[in-house]
Amino acid sequence: MDIISKFTVGSEEGISDLITIMDASAYALHKELVSEEEIKKYIKNDIDPRKMINDAE
């Protein structure tokens, strides 16, 4: 069974919370594979939360 979940972020606070969750997830998923510095670089250069929010509609 596939579960698909969608939600709407309707405020700057909600966007900030989403970014925090995304960053924490990136660390949790990859901390055993790559250095913390590489994860920080990836988050800074390759993740655009606002683009992800817009693309999710």
N, CA, C and O atoms as a Maestro MAE file, in Angstrom:
{
 s_m_m2io_version
 :::
 2.0.0
}

f_m_ct {
 s_m_title
 :::
 protein
 m_atom[228] {
  # First column is atom index #
  i_m_mmod_type
  r_m_x_coord
  r_m_y_coord
  r_m_z_coord
  i_m_residue_number
  s_m_chain_name
  s_m_pdb_residue_name
  s_m_pdb_atom_name
  i_m_atomic_number
  :::
  1 25 0.845 -1.167 0.000 1 A "MET " " N  " 7
  2 3 0.000 0.000 0.000 1 A "MET " " CA " 6
  3 2 0.893 1.233 0.000 1 A "MET " " C  " 6
  4 15 1.809 1.331 0.817 1 A "MET " " O  " 8
  5 25 0.642 2.172 -0.900 2 A "ASP " " N  " 7
  6 3 1.371 3.431 -0.954 2 A "ASP " " CA " 6
  7 2 0.580 4.499 -0.229 2 A "ASP " " C  " 6
  8 15 -0.627 4.643 -0.422 2 A "ASP " " O  " 8
  9 25 1.281 5.243 0.606 3 A "ILE " " N  " 7
  10 3 0.650 6.353 1.310 3 A "ILE " " CA " 6
  11 2 1.265 7.639 0.786 3 A "ILE " " C  " 6
  12 15 2.483 7.811 0.821 3 A "ILE " " O  " 8
  13 25 0.437 8.526 0.311 4 A "ILE " " N  " 7
  14 3 0.881 9.811 -0.201 4 A "ILE " " CA " 6
  15 2 0.318 10.886 0.706 4 A "ILE " " C  " 6
  16 15 -0.883 10.929 0.972 4 A "ILE " " O  " 8
  17 25 1.192 11.744 1.173 5 A "SER " " N  " 7
  18 3 0.769 12.801 2.078 5 A "SER " " CA " 6
  19 2 1.142 14.153 1.482 5 A "SER " " C  " 6
  20 15 2.268 14.342 1.021 5 A "SER " " O  " 8
  21 25 0.214 15.078 1.492 6 A "LYS " " N  " 7
  22 3 0.472 16.430 1.019 6 A "LYS " " CA " 6
  23 2 -0.046 17.398 2.054 6 A "LYS " " C  " 6
  24 15 -1.027 17.126 2.746 6 A "LYS " " O  " 8
  25 25 0.627 18.538 2.154 7 A "PHE " " N  " 7
  26 3 0.146 19.576 3.035 7 A "PHE " " CA " 6
  27 2 0.522 20.920 2.441 7 A "PHE " " C  " 6
  28 15 1.358 21.001 1.542 7 A "PHE " " O  " 8
  29 25 -0.083 21.942 2.933 8 A "THR " " N  " 7
  30 3 0.179 23.283 2.458 8 A "THR " " CA " 6
  31 2 0.869 24.079 3.553 8 A "THR " " C  " 6
  32 15 0.427 24.091 4.702 8 A "THR " " O  " 8
  33 25 1.935 24.731 3.193 9 A "VAL " " N  " 7
  34 3 2.635 25.601 4.125 9 A "VAL " " CA " 6
  35 2 2.125 27.005 3.853 9 A "VAL " " C  " 6
  36 15 2.362 27.560 2.780 9 A "VAL " " O  " 8
  37 25 1.427 27.578 4.822 10 A "GLY " " N  " 7
  38 3 0.760 28.843 4.578 10 A "GLY " " CA " 6
  39 2 1.372 30.046 5.251 10 A "GLY " " C  " 6
  40 15 0.787 31.129 5.224 10 A "GLY " " O  " 8
  41 25 2.540 29.886 5.856 11 A "SER " " N  " 7
  42 3 3.135 31.026 6.543 11 A "SER " " CA " 6
  43 2 4.652 30.918 6.506 11 A "SER " " C  " 6
  44 15 5.204 29.860 6.203 11 A "SER " " O  " 8
  45 25 5.314 32.019 6.817 12 A "GLU " " N  " 7
  46 3 6.775 32.004 6.890 12 A "GLU " " CA " 6
  47 2 7.248 31.059 7.992 12 A "GLU " " C  " 6
  48 15 8.270 30.389 7.844 12 A "GLU " " O  " 8
  49 25 6.502 31.006 9.094 13 A "GLU " " N  " 7
  50 3 6.848 30.093 10.183 13 A "GLU " " CA " 6
  51 2 6.758 28.644 9.707 13 A "GLU " " C  " 6
  52 15 7.613 27.822 10.038 13 A "GLU " " O  " 8
  53 25 5.724 28.338 8.932 14 A "GLY " " N  " 7
  54 3 5.573 26.987 8.393 14 A "GLY " " CA " 6
  55 2 6.697 26.633 7.440 14 A "GLY " " C  " 6
  56 15 7.186 25.504 7.448 14 A "GLY " " O  " 8
  57 25 7.111 27.590 6.617 15 A "ILE " " N  " 7
  58 3 8.220 27.370 5.688 15 A "ILE " " CA " 6
  59 2 9.504 27.137 6.470 15 A "ILE " " C  " 6
  60 15 10.283 26.243 6.140 15 A "ILE " " O  " 8
  61 25 9.724 27.938 7.503 16 A "SER " " N  " 7
  62 3 10.909 27.780 8.347 16 A "SER " " CA " 6
  63 2 10.924 26.401 8.996 16 A "SER " " C  " 6
  64 15 11.969 25.752 9.050 16 A "SER " " O  " 8
  65 25 9.778 25.951 9.486 17 A "ASP " " N  " 7
  66 3 9.679 24.617 10.087 17 A "ASP " " CA " 6
  67 2 9.989 23.536 9.063 17 A "ASP " " C  " 6
  68 15 10.685 22.567 9.368 17 A "ASP " " O  " 8
  69 25 9.477 23.699 7.858 18 A "LEU " " N  " 7
  70 3 9.733 22.722 6.798 18 A "LEU " " CA " 6
  71 2 11.219 22.643 6.473 18 A "LEU " " C  " 6
  72 15 11.761 21.550 6.311 18 A "LEU " " O  " 8
  73 25 11.880 23.789 6.378 19 A "ILE " " N  " 7
  74 3 13.314 23.815 6.093 19 A "ILE " " CA " 6
  75 2 14.083 23.106 7.200 19 A "ILE " " C  " 6
  76 15 15.017 22.353 6.922 19 A "ILE " " O  " 8
  77 25 13.704 23.337 8.439 20 A "THR " " N  " 7
  78 3 14.354 22.674 9.575 20 A "THR " " CA " 6
  79 2 14.208 21.159 9.477 20 A "THR " " C  " 6
  80 15 15.167 20.422 9.703 20 A "THR " " O  " 8
  81 25 13.019 20.705 9.143 21 A "ILE " " N  " 7
  82 3 12.773 19.270 9.006 21 A "ILE " " CA " 6
  83 2 13.582 18.689 7.854 21 A "ILE " " C  " 6
  84 15 14.154 17.606 7.981 21 A "ILE " " O  " 8
  85 25 13.632 19.398 6.739 22 A "MET " " N  " 7
  86 3 14.389 18.918 5.578 22 A "MET " " CA " 6
  87 2 15.875 18.796 5.907 22 A "MET " " C  " 6
  88 15 16.515 17.803 5.558 22 A "MET " " O  " 8
  89 25 16.421 19.813 6.581 23 A "ASP " " N  " 7
  90 3 17.838 19.775 6.946 23 A "ASP " " CA " 6
  91 2 18.127 18.614 7.894 23 A "ASP " " C  " 6
  92 15 19.106 17.890 7.715 23 A "ASP " " O  " 8
  93 25 17.280 18.441 8.894 24 A "ALA " " N  " 7
  94 3 17.465 17.353 9.855 24 A "ALA " " CA " 6
  95 2 17.376 16.000 9.157 24 A "ALA " " C  " 6
  96 15 18.131 15.082 9.478 24 A "ALA " " O  " 8
  97 25 16.468 15.877 8.215 25 A "SER " " N  " 7
  98 3 16.330 14.613 7.471 25 A "SER " " CA " 6
  99 2 17.570 14.326 6.648 25 A "SER " " C  " 6
  100 15 18.031 13.186 6.598 25 A "SER " " O  " 8
  101 25 18.115 15.345 6.003 26 A "ALA " " N  " 7
  102 3 19.334 15.156 5.209 26 A "ALA " " CA " 6
  103 2 20.471 14.656 6.091 26 A "ALA " " C  " 6
  104 15 21.198 13.739 5.711 26 A "ALA " " O  " 8
  105 25 20.624 15.259 7.272 27 A "TYR " " N  " 7
  106 3 21.662 14.794 8.200 27 A "TYR " " CA " 6
  107 2 21.413 13.356 8.633 27 A "TYR " " C  " 6
  108 15 22.324 12.529 8.598 27 A "TYR " " O  " 8
  109 25 20.200 13.058 9.035 28 A "ALA " " N  " 7
  110 3 19.889 11.724 9.546 28 A "ALA " " CA " 6
  111 2 20.097 10.640 8.486 28 A "ALA " " C  " 6
  112 15 20.589 9.553 8.788 28 A "ALA " " O  " 8
  113 25 19.725 10.941 7.268 29 A "LEU " " N  " 7
  114 3 19.822 9.943 6.199 29 A "LEU " " CA " 6
  115 2 21.246 9.710 5.701 29 A "LEU " " C  " 6
  116 15 21.567 8.620 5.228 29 A "LEU " " O  " 8
  117 25 22.098 10.723 5.805 30 A "HIS " " N  " 7
  118 3 23.401 10.631 5.143 30 A "HIS " " CA " 6
  119 2 24.604 10.738 6.065 30 A "HIS " " C  " 6
  120 15 25.740 10.654 5.597 30 A "HIS " " O  " 8
  121 25 24.387 10.922 7.367 31 A "LYS " " N  " 7
  122 3 25.510 11.160 8.272 31 A "LYS " " CA " 6
  123 2 26.482 9.989 8.351 31 A "LYS " " C  " 6
  124 15 27.654 10.189 8.673 31 A "LYS " " O  " 8
  125 25 26.034 8.796 8.071 32 A "GLU " " N  " 7
  126 3 26.920 7.632 8.092 32 A "GLU " " CA " 6
  127 2 27.698 7.474 6.789 32 A "GLU " " C  " 6
  128 15 28.655 6.702 6.725 32 A "GLU " " O  " 8
  129 25 27.292 8.199 5.756 33 A "LEU " " N  " 7
  130 3 27.888 8.025 4.431 33 A "LEU " " CA " 6
  131 2 28.836 9.137 4.023 33 A "LEU " " C  " 6
  132 15 29.826 8.892 3.334 33 A "LEU " " O  " 8
  133 25 28.536 10.370 4.447 34 A "VAL " " N  " 7
  134 3 29.360 11.518 4.054 34 A "VAL " " CA " 6
  135 2 29.586 12.421 5.264 34 A "VAL " " C  " 6
  136 15 28.896 12.316 6.278 34 A "VAL " " O  " 8
  137 25 30.560 13.303 5.133 35 A "SER " " N  " 7
  138 3 30.892 14.189 6.247 35 A "SER " " CA " 6
  139 2 29.812 15.255 6.452 35 A "SER " " C  " 6
  140 15 29.032 15.564 5.551 35 A "SER " " O  " 8
  141 25 29.797 15.799 7.661 36 A "GLU " " N  " 7
  142 3 28.835 16.855 7.979 36 A "GLU " " CA " 6
  143 2 29.045 18.061 7.067 36 A "GLU " " C  " 6
  144 15 28.081 18.703 6.652 36 A "GLU " " O  " 8
  145 25 30.293 18.366 6.757 37 A "GLU " " N  " 7
  146 3 30.601 19.496 5.871 37 A "GLU " " CA " 6
  147 2 30.002 19.286 4.480 37 A "GLU " " C  " 6
  148 15 29.472 20.225 3.886 37 A "GLU " " O  " 8
  149 25 30.084 18.070 3.964 38 A "GLU " " N  " 7
  150 3 29.501 17.772 2.652 38 A "GLU " " CA " 6
  151 2 27.982 17.899 2.683 38 A "GLU " " C  " 6
  152 15 27.375 18.375 1.724 38 A "GLU " " O  " 8
  153 25 27.377 17.476 3.775 39 A "ILE " " N  " 7
  154 3 25.922 17.594 3.910 39 A "ILE " " CA " 6
  155 2 25.524 19.066 3.945 39 A "ILE " " C  " 6
  156 15 24.573 19.469 3.275 39 A "ILE " " O  " 8
  157 25 26.250 19.872 4.726 40 A "LYS " " N  " 7
  158 3 25.963 21.305 4.788 40 A "LYS " " CA " 6
  159 2 26.088 21.948 3.407 40 A "LYS " " C  " 6
  160 15 25.252 22.763 3.015 40 A "LYS " " O  " 8
  161 25 27.134 21.576 2.678 41 A "LYS " " N  " 7
  162 3 27.354 22.110 1.324 41 A "LYS " " CA " 6
  163 2 26.198 21.714 0.400 41 A "LYS " " C  " 6
  164 15 25.704 22.533 -0.375 41 A "LYS " " O  " 8
  165 25 25.777 20.462 0.489 42 A "TYR " " N  " 7
  166 3 24.665 19.991 -0.343 42 A "TYR " " CA " 6
  167 2 23.384 20.768 -0.027 42 A "TYR " " C  " 6
  168 15 22.685 21.218 -0.935 42 A "TYR " " O  " 8
  169 25 23.085 20.918 1.251 43 A "ILE " " N  " 7
  170 3 21.871 21.637 1.648 43 A "ILE " " CA " 6
  171 2 21.924 23.071 1.119 43 A "ILE " " C  " 6
  172 15 20.941 23.574 0.576 43 A "ILE " " O  " 8
  173 25 23.071 23.721 1.281 44 A "LYS " " N  " 7
  174 3 23.209 25.114 0.856 44 A "LYS " " CA " 6
  175 2 23.103 25.281 -0.655 44 A "LYS " " C  " 6
  176 15 22.466 26.220 -1.134 44 A "LYS " " O  " 8
  177 25 23.729 24.368 -1.414 45 A "ASN " " N  " 7
  178 3 23.836 24.542 -2.868 45 A "ASN " " CA " 6
  179 2 22.779 23.819 -3.685 45 A "ASN " " C  " 6
  180 15 22.484 24.239 -4.804 45 A "ASN " " O  " 8
  181 25 22.202 22.747 -3.163 46 A "ASP " " N  " 7
  182 3 21.357 21.894 -3.998 46 A "ASP " " CA " 6
  183 2 19.906 21.772 -3.557 46 A "ASP " " C  " 6
  184 15 19.081 21.236 -4.297 46 A "ASP " " O  " 8
  185 25 19.584 22.258 -2.372 47 A "ILE " " N  " 7
  186 3 18.199 22.161 -1.916 47 A "ILE " " CA " 6
  187 2 17.591 23.558 -1.897 47 A "ILE " " C  " 6
  188 15 18.094 24.459 -1.226 47 A "ILE " " O  " 8
  189 25 16.510 23.723 -2.636 48 A "ASP " " N  " 7
  190 3 15.785 24.995 -2.664 48 A "ASP " " CA " 6
  191 2 14.370 24.737 -2.143 48 A "ASP " " C  " 6
  192 15 13.484 24.347 -2.904 48 A "ASP " " O  " 8
  193 25 14.164 24.956 -0.846 49 A "PRO " " N  " 7
  194 3 12.862 24.632 -0.247 49 A "PRO " " CA " 6
  195 2 11.693 25.350 -0.912 49 A "PRO " " C  " 6
  196 15 10.622 24.764 -1.076 49 A "PRO " " O  " 8
  197 25 11.879 26.585 -1.290 50 A "ARG " " N  " 7
  198 3 10.775 27.327 -1.907 50 A "ARG " " CA " 6
  199 2 10.404 26.734 -3.270 50 A "ARG " " C  " 6
  200 15 9.230 26.691 -3.638 50 A "ARG " " O  " 8
  201 25 11.410 26.281 -4.009 51 A "LYS " " N  " 7
  202 3 11.131 25.625 -5.289 51 A "LYS " " CA " 6
  203 2 10.399 24.316 -5.050 51 A "LYS " " C  " 6
  204 15 9.467 23.977 -5.779 51 A "LYS " " O  " 8
  205 25 10.823 23.579 -4.026 52 A "MET " " N  " 7
  206 3 10.162 22.308 -3.702 52 A "MET " " CA " 6
  207 2 8.708 22.531 -3.311 52 A "MET " " C  " 6
  208 15 7.833 21.751 -3.687 52 A "MET " " O  " 8
  209 25 8.447 23.602 -2.552 53 A "ILE " " N  " 7
  210 3 7.079 23.909 -2.153 53 A "ILE " " CA " 6
  211 2 6.229 24.212 -3.373 53 A "ILE " " C  " 6
  212 15 5.105 23.722 -3.487 53 A "ILE " " O  " 8
  213 25 6.753 25.012 -4.277 54 A "ASN " " N  " 7
  214 3 6.014 25.383 -5.483 54 A "ASN " " CA " 6
  215 2 5.782 24.189 -6.399 54 A "ASN " " C  " 6
  216 15 4.717 24.067 -7.004 54 A "ASN " " O  " 8
  217 25 6.788 23.295 -6.506 55 A "ASP " " N  " 7
  218 3 6.677 22.125 -7.377 55 A "ASP " " CA " 6
  219 2 5.733 21.074 -6.822 55 A "ASP " " C  " 6
  220 15 5.260 20.219 -7.571 55 A "ASP " " O  " 8
  221 25 5.449 21.115 -5.532 56 A "ALA " " N  " 7
  222 3 4.642 20.076 -4.888 56 A "ALA " " CA " 6
  223 2 3.146 20.239 -5.156 56 A "ALA " " C  " 6
  224 15 2.362 19.343 -4.844 56 A "ALA " " O  " 8
  225 25 2.760 21.334 -5.711 57 A "GLU " " N  " 7
  226 3 1.320 21.557 -5.920 57 A "GLU " " CA " 6
  227 2 0.751 20.704 -7.004 57 A "GLU " " C  " 6
  228 15 -0.444 20.784 -7.289 57 A "GLU " " O  " 8
  :::
 }
 m_bond[227] {
  # First column is bond index #
  i_m_from
  i_m_to
  i_m_order
  :::
  1 1 2 1
  2 2 3 1
  3 3 4 2
  4 3 5 1
  5 5 6 1
  6 6 7 1
  7 7 8 2
  8 7 9 1
  9 9 10 1
  10 10 11 1
  11 11 12 2
  12 11 13 1
  13 13 14 1
  14 14 15 1
  15 15 16 2
  16 15 17 1
  17 17 18 1
  18 18 19 1
  19 19 20 2
  20 19 21 1
  21 21 22 1
  22 22 23 1
  23 23 24 2
  24 23 25 1
  25 25 26 1
  26 26 27 1
  27 27 28 2
  28 27 29 1
  29 29 30 1
  30 30 31 1
  31 31 32 2
  32 31 33 1
  33 33 34 1
  34 34 35 1
  35 35 36 2
  36 35 37 1
  37 37 38 1
  38 38 39 1
  39 39 40 2
  40 39 41 1
  41 41 42 1
  42 42 43 1
  43 43 44 2
  44 43 45 1
  45 45 46 1
  46 46 47 1
  47 47 48 2
  48 47 49 1
  49 49 50 1
  50 50 51 1
  51 51 52 2
  52 51 53 1
  53 53 54 1
  54 54 55 1
  55 55 56 2
  56 55 57 1
  57 57 58 1
  58 58 59 1
  59 59 60 2
  60 59 61 1
  61 61 62 1
  62 62 63 1
  63 63 64 2
  64 63 65 1
  65 65 66 1
  66 66 67 1
  67 67 68 2
  68 67 69 1
  69 69 70 1
  70 70 71 1
  71 71 72 2
  72 71 73 1
  73 73 74 1
  74 74 75 1
  75 75 76 2
  76 75 77 1
  77 77 78 1
  78 78 79 1
  79 79 80 2
  80 79 81 1
  81 81 82 1
  82 82 83 1
  83 83 84 2
  84 83 85 1
  85 85 86 1
  86 86 87 1
  87 87 88 2
  88 87 89 1
  89 89 90 1
  90 90 91 1
  91 91 92 2
  92 91 93 1
  93 93 94 1
  94 94 95 1
  95 95 96 2
  96 95 97 1
  97 97 98 1
  98 98 99 1
  99 99 100 2
  100 99 101 1
  101 101 102 1
  102 102 103 1
  103 103 104 2
  104 103 105 1
  105 105 106 1
  106 106 107 1
  107 107 108 2
  108 107 109 1
  109 109 110 1
  110 110 111 1
  111 111 112 2
  112 111 113 1
  113 113 114 1
  114 114 115 1
  115 115 116 2
  116 115 117 1
  117 117 118 1
  118 118 119 1
  119 119 120 2
  120 119 121 1
  121 121 122 1
  122 122 123 1
  123 123 124 2
  124 123 125 1
  125 125 126 1
  126 126 127 1
  127 127 128 2
  128 127 129 1
  129 129 130 1
  130 130 131 1
  131 131 132 2
  132 131 133 1
  133 133 134 1
  134 134 135 1
  135 135 136 2
  136 135 137 1
  137 137 138 1
  138 138 139 1
  139 139 140 2
  140 139 141 1
  141 141 142 1
  142 142 143 1
  143 143 144 2
  144 143 145 1
  145 145 146 1
  146 146 147 1
  147 147 148 2
  148 147 149 1
  149 149 150 1
  150 150 151 1
  151 151 152 2
  152 151 153 1
  153 153 154 1
  154 154 155 1
  155 155 156 2
  156 155 157 1
  157 157 158 1
  158 158 159 1
  159 159 160 2
  160 159 161 1
  161 161 162 1
  162 162 163 1
  163 163 164 2
  164 163 165 1
  165 165 166 1
  166 166 167 1
  167 167 168 2
  168 167 169 1
  169 169 170 1
  170 170 171 1
  171 171 172 2
  172 171 173 1
  173 173 174 1
  174 174 175 1
  175 175 176 2
  176 175 177 1
  177 177 178 1
  178 178 179 1
  179 179 180 2
  180 179 181 1
  181 181 182 1
  182 182 183 1
  183 183 184 2
  184 183 185 1
  185 185 186 1
  186 186 187 1
  187 187 188 2
  188 187 189 1
  189 189 190 1
  190 190 191 1
  191 191 192 2
  192 191 193 1
  193 193 194 1
  194 194 195 1
  195 195 196 2
  196 195 197 1
  197 197 198 1
  198 198 199 1
  199 199 200 2
  200 199 201 1
  201 201 202 1
  202 202 203 1
  203 203 204 2
  204 203 205 1
  205 205 206 1
  206 206 207 1
  207 207 208 2
  208 207 209 1
  209 209 210 1
  210 210 211 1
  211 211 212 2
  212 211 213 1
  213 213 214 1
  214 214 215 1
  215 215 216 2
  216 215 217 1
  217 217 218 1
  218 218 219 1
  219 219 220 2
  220 219 221 1
  221 221 222 1
  222 222 223 1
  223 223 224 2
  224 223 225 1
  225 225 226 1
  226 226 227 1
  227 227 228 2
  :::
 }
}
